[in-house]
Amino acid sequence: MKRRLFLWLPLALATGLLAVGPMGSAWAEEKPIRFGTEEKPIRFGLIPSEDAQKLLKNSAPFVAALEKALGMKVKPYVAMDYSAVIEALKSNKLEIAFLGPASYVLAKDKVGAEIEAVARGIMKKTGKSSYRGLIIAHPDSAINNLQDLKGKTFAFVDPASTSGNFVPRYVFDKNGIDPEKDFKSLYYSGTHQASLIAVKEGKVDAAAIADEVYDLALDSGTLKKSDVKVVFTSDPIPGSPFVVRTNLPKDLQAKLKKALLSLGGIRFGKLGVVTGMDPAKDSDYNIVRKLIALKERLKTAKKKGG
C-alpha cells in the first residue's frame, strides 16, 4: 500500500495562521532598521514551536527584558513554518531570530543567510542549554519501544526541525526502521505542540517532540504524565540558538549580542524560565550537520534504489 507524506492541515493551520506579523506581506511592509532621525524596531523572528498566540504570550517577558537591555523597541514575529524564518533572515527582514539547531544549520549552510549563533538559553528545569528529543505514544496504544511503531501512524514536526525530524530519522535508521515504508502513514504537524496534542487526542499513534515542549506542558497543567507515554529519549542536543544577522552595522551587532547574553531569570517560549545564557558558536552545531548529511545520504540512496 502506498504511504502518504503530507501536511496535517487542521493543526498546522490552527497554529500557523494565528501568527502575529506573519511572514510575507506584513514583513515586506516593514522597512529595514535605520539610524539617525528614524529608528525602526528590532525585528525578532520565532520558529513556531507552539501555538502562535501562546508563544507570543510566553515570550513577552523575554522581549520586554531584551528591549530594556537594548534601549530599543523589539517586535516579535511568529512564522507559519521554520522555512519562513530562514527565508526572512536571508532576505534581511529580521535582525535577530530564535532558531532550532537544524534550522540554524540549514539557514547558514544551505540557504546562505548571513547569521551568527550568539546565545543558548539555560533552562531552569535542567540547568543546561541543551535538550533532548522524545518519541511519545498514546497511553492506550501497544507502542512500548521503537519496533512497535511499525504499522502505526506517526507525526514529525517540520522538515527543518531537529528533534521533530532529523533526530528521530537518525534514530529510526540506526534501528532498522524506514518511516516511509514501515509506518502506516506520516504527517508533518507544523509545531511540537500540535504533535503533542495529536498523540494526546489519539489523532496519531506516536510523534517526535522536544522534551522542552513536553516539560512546559506538564508545568502549565495542560498535560498530565498519564496523557502520553515516552517510549524513547535521545542523547543531548545543543540548544536552540539566538542568532544575529552579520550584515548589520558592527555596532548594532555588538549591541544585540551583548543584550542577548545579558538576559536571565525570565520566561521564554518553549524553554520555560531561562536562568541565563551560554555563549553559542557555529561549531556547537557540527553534530547537527552530521544528522542532516545522514538524512540527505539516505534520501539519495533510496532514489537510486528505486
C-alpha positions as CSV (number, residue, x, y, z in Angstrom):
1,M,0.0,0.0,0.0
2,K,1.4,3.4,-0.9
3,R,2.2,5.6,2.1
4,R,1.4,9.3,2.0
5,L,3.5,12.1,3.4
6,F,1.6,15.4,3.7
7,L,1.0,18.3,6.0
8,W,-1.5,17.7,8.7
9,L,-3.5,20.7,7.9
10,P,-6.1,21.0,10.7
11,L,-3.5,21.5,13.4
12,A,-0.9,23.2,11.2
13,L,-3.3,25.8,10.1
14,A,-4.7,26.3,13.6
15,T,-1.3,27.2,14.9
16,G,0.3,28.9,12.0
17,L,-2.4,31.3,10.8
18,L,-2.8,32.9,14.2
19,A,0.7,34.3,13.9
20,V,1.2,37.9,14.7
21,G,3.2,39.6,12.0
22,P,3.3,36.6,9.7
23,M,6.0,36.1,7.1
24,G,5.2,37.7,3.7
25,S,3.1,40.8,3.4
26,A,3.4,42.1,6.9
27,W,7.2,41.7,6.9
28,A,7.5,43.1,3.4
29,E,5.9,46.3,4.6
30,E,8.4,46.7,7.5
31,K,11.2,49.0,6.5
32,P,14.8,48.0,7.3
33,I,16.2,49.4,10.5
34,R,17.7,52.9,10.2
35,F,19.9,55.1,12.3
36,G,19.8,58.8,12.7
37,T,16.5,60.6,12.5
38,E,14.3,57.4,12.1
39,E,14.7,54.3,14.2
40,K,12.8,51.2,13.4
41,P,12.2,48.3,15.9
42,I,14.4,45.3,16.0
43,R,12.6,42.5,14.2
44,F,12.7,39.2,16.2
45,G,11.7,36.0,14.4
46,L,10.4,33.0,16.2
47,I,10.0,29.4,14.9
48,P,6.5,28.1,15.6
49,S,7.4,25.6,18.4
50,E,3.9,26.1,19.8
51,D,0.6,27.9,19.1
52,A,1.5,31.4,17.9
53,Q,-0.5,33.4,20.4
54,K,0.7,31.2,23.3
55,L,4.3,31.6,22.1
56,L,4.0,35.3,22.0
57,K,2.4,35.4,25.4
58,N,5.1,33.1,26.9
59,S,7.9,35.1,25.2
60,A,6.6,38.6,26.2
61,P,8.7,38.9,29.4
62,F,11.8,38.0,27.4
63,V,11.0,40.6,24.7
64,A,10.4,43.2,27.4
65,A,13.8,42.4,29.0
66,L,15.5,42.5,25.7
67,E,14.0,45.9,24.9
68,K,15.3,47.2,28.3
69,A,18.8,45.8,27.7
70,L,18.9,47.3,24.2
71,G,17.1,50.6,24.9
72,M,15.3,49.8,21.6
73,K,11.9,48.6,20.6
74,V,11.7,44.8,19.7
75,K,8.9,43.5,17.5
76,P,8.4,39.7,17.6
77,Y,7.1,37.7,14.7
78,V,5.9,34.1,14.7
79,A,6.4,32.3,11.4
80,M,3.9,29.9,9.9
81,D,6.8,27.4,9.5
82,Y,10.5,27.0,10.0
83,S,11.5,27.8,6.4
84,A,9.7,31.1,6.6
85,V,12.0,32.3,9.4
86,I,15.0,31.1,7.4
87,E,13.9,33.0,4.3
88,A,13.2,36.1,6.3
89,L,16.7,36.1,7.6
90,K,18.1,35.5,4.1
91,S,16.1,38.5,2.7
92,N,17.1,40.8,5.6
93,K,13.5,41.0,7.0
94,L,14.8,40.2,10.5
95,E,17.6,41.5,12.6
96,I,17.6,38.6,15.2
97,A,15.8,35.2,15.5
98,F,15.4,32.2,17.6
99,L,16.0,29.1,15.5
100,G,16.1,25.3,16.1
101,P,19.6,23.8,15.7
102,A,18.8,22.2,12.3
103,S,17.1,25.4,11.0
104,Y,20.2,27.3,12.0
105,V,22.4,25.0,10.0
106,L,20.1,25.0,7.1
107,A,19.8,28.8,7.1
108,K,23.6,29.2,7.3
109,D,24.9,26.4,5.2
110,K,22.2,25.7,2.6
111,V,20.4,29.0,2.2
112,G,23.4,31.3,2.8
113,A,21.8,33.5,5.4
114,E,24.3,35.9,6.9
115,I,23.8,35.0,10.5
116,E,25.9,34.2,13.7
117,A,24.8,31.9,16.5
118,V,25.2,34.1,19.7
119,A,23.5,32.5,22.7
120,R,21.7,29.4,24.0
121,G,19.2,29.7,26.9
122,I,20.0,27.9,30.1
123,M,16.7,26.2,31.2
124,K,15.9,26.5,34.9
125,K,14.4,23.0,34.9
126,T,17.6,21.3,33.7
127,G,20.3,23.9,34.4
128,K,21.6,23.2,30.9
129,S,21.4,24.9,27.5
130,S,20.9,21.5,25.8
131,Y,17.7,19.5,25.4
132,R,16.6,16.0,24.2
133,G,14.2,14.6,21.6
134,L,11.3,12.4,22.7
135,I,9.2,9.9,20.9
136,I,5.8,9.7,22.5
137,A,2.8,7.5,22.0
138,H,-0.8,7.4,23.1
139,P,-1.1,5.7,26.5
140,D,-3.6,3.1,25.3
141,S,-1.5,2.1,22.3
142,A,0.6,-1.1,22.2
143,I,3.7,1.0,21.5
144,N,6.3,0.5,24.1
145,N,9.5,0.6,22.1
146,L,10.7,1.8,18.7
147,Q,10.0,-1.5,16.9
148,D,6.3,-1.2,18.0
149,L,6.0,1.9,15.8
150,K,5.9,-0.2,12.7
151,G,2.4,-0.2,11.1
152,K,1.4,2.8,13.1
153,T,0.6,6.5,12.3
154,F,3.4,8.9,13.1
155,A,3.8,12.7,13.2
156,F,7.0,14.6,12.6
157,V,7.0,18.3,13.3
158,D,8.6,20.2,10.4
159,P,11.2,19.2,7.8
160,A,13.7,21.6,9.3
161,S,13.1,20.6,13.0
162,T,16.0,18.9,14.8
163,S,14.2,16.9,17.5
164,G,11.0,16.8,15.4
165,N,12.5,15.4,12.2
166,F,16.3,14.9,11.9
167,V,16.9,13.2,15.3
168,P,14.1,10.7,15.0
169,R,15.0,9.8,11.4
170,Y,18.6,9.2,12.6
171,V,17.3,7.0,15.4
172,F,15.0,5.1,13.1
173,D,17.8,4.4,10.6
174,K,20.1,3.1,13.5
175,N,17.2,0.8,14.5
176,G,16.4,-0.6,11.0
177,I,13.2,1.4,10.6
178,D,12.2,3.1,7.4
179,P,9.4,5.6,8.2
180,E,8.2,5.8,4.6
181,K,7.9,2.0,4.3
182,D,7.3,0.8,7.8
183,F,4.7,3.3,9.1
184,K,1.0,3.2,8.2
185,S,1.1,7.0,7.4
186,L,3.3,10.0,8.2
187,Y,2.4,13.6,8.9
188,Y,4.2,16.9,9.5
189,S,2.1,18.7,12.2
190,G,3.8,22.1,11.9
191,T,4.6,22.5,15.7
192,H,5.8,20.4,18.6
193,Q,2.6,21.4,20.5
194,A,0.4,20.2,17.6
195,S,2.2,16.8,17.6
196,L,1.8,16.5,21.4
197,I,-1.9,17.3,21.1
198,A,-2.3,14.9,18.2
199,V,-0.9,12.0,20.3
200,K,-2.9,13.0,23.4
201,E,-6.1,13.1,21.5
202,G,-5.4,9.9,19.6
203,K,-5.2,11.5,16.1
204,V,-1.9,9.8,15.6
205,D,-0.4,6.8,17.4
206,A,3.0,8.4,18.0
207,A,5.1,11.5,17.4
208,A,8.5,13.1,17.8
209,I,8.8,16.2,20.0
210,A,11.3,18.2,22.1
211,D,11.4,17.5,25.8
212,E,11.2,21.3,26.4
213,V,7.7,21.3,25.0
214,Y,6.7,18.2,27.0
215,D,8.0,19.7,30.2
216,L,6.4,23.0,29.6
217,A,3.0,21.3,29.0
218,L,3.4,19.4,32.3
219,D,4.4,22.5,34.2
220,S,1.5,24.6,32.8
221,G,-1.1,21.8,33.6
222,T,-2.2,21.4,30.0
223,L,-0.7,17.8,30.1
224,K,-0.6,15.0,32.7
225,K,2.0,12.3,32.6
226,S,-0.8,9.8,32.0
227,D,-1.9,11.6,28.8
228,V,1.0,10.2,26.8
229,K,3.9,7.7,27.3
230,V,7.5,8.4,26.4
231,V,9.0,5.4,24.5
232,F,12.3,7.0,23.6
233,T,14.6,9.7,24.8
234,S,17.6,10.9,22.7
235,D,21.1,12.0,23.7
236,P,21.5,15.7,24.5
237,I,21.1,18.1,21.6
238,P,22.9,21.5,21.6
239,G,20.3,24.1,22.5
240,S,18.4,26.3,20.0
241,P,20.4,29.4,19.2
242,F,19.5,33.0,19.2
243,V,21.1,34.4,16.1
244,V,22.1,37.9,14.8
245,R,22.5,38.9,11.2
246,T,26.1,39.6,10.4
247,N,25.4,42.1,7.6
248,L,24.1,44.6,10.1
249,P,26.3,47.6,11.2
250,K,29.0,46.3,13.5
251,D,28.0,48.5,16.4
252,L,24.4,47.2,16.2
253,Q,25.6,43.6,16.0
254,A,27.7,44.1,19.2
255,K,24.8,45.7,21.0
256,L,22.4,42.9,20.1
257,K,24.9,40.2,21.1
258,K,25.7,41.9,24.5
259,A,22.0,42.3,25.2
260,L,21.1,38.7,24.4
261,L,23.9,37.3,26.5
262,S,22.9,39.5,29.5
263,L,19.4,38.1,29.8
264,G,18.4,35.7,32.6
265,G,15.7,35.0,35.2
266,I,12.9,35.3,32.6
267,R,10.5,33.2,30.8
268,F,10.9,32.4,27.1
269,G,8.6,30.3,25.0
270,K,9.3,26.5,24.9
271,L,12.4,26.9,27.1
272,G,10.3,28.0,30.1
273,V,12.2,30.0,32.6
274,V,15.7,30.9,31.3
275,T,18.2,31.5,34.2
276,G,20.9,32.8,31.9
277,M,22.6,32.4,28.6
278,D,25.5,30.3,27.4
279,P,27.5,31.7,24.5
280,A,26.9,29.8,21.3
281,K,29.3,29.2,18.4
282,D,28.9,27.7,15.0
283,S,30.9,24.6,15.8
284,D,28.4,23.7,18.5
285,Y,26.1,22.5,15.7
286,N,28.5,20.2,13.9
287,I,26.7,17.2,15.3
288,V,23.5,18.6,13.7
289,R,25.3,18.9,10.4
290,K,26.1,15.2,10.6
291,L,22.4,14.4,11.1
292,I,21.4,16.5,8.1
293,A,24.1,14.9,6.0
294,L,22.9,11.4,7.0
295,K,19.3,12.2,6.0
296,E,20.5,13.5,2.7
297,R,22.6,10.3,2.0
298,L,19.6,8.1,2.9
299,K,17.4,10.1,0.6
300,T,19.8,9.8,-2.3
301,A,20.3,6.1,-1.6
302,K,16.5,5.5,-1.7
303,K,16.2,7.3,-5.0
304,K,19.0,5.2,-6.6
305,G,17.4,2.1,-5.2
306,G,14.1,3.0,-6.8
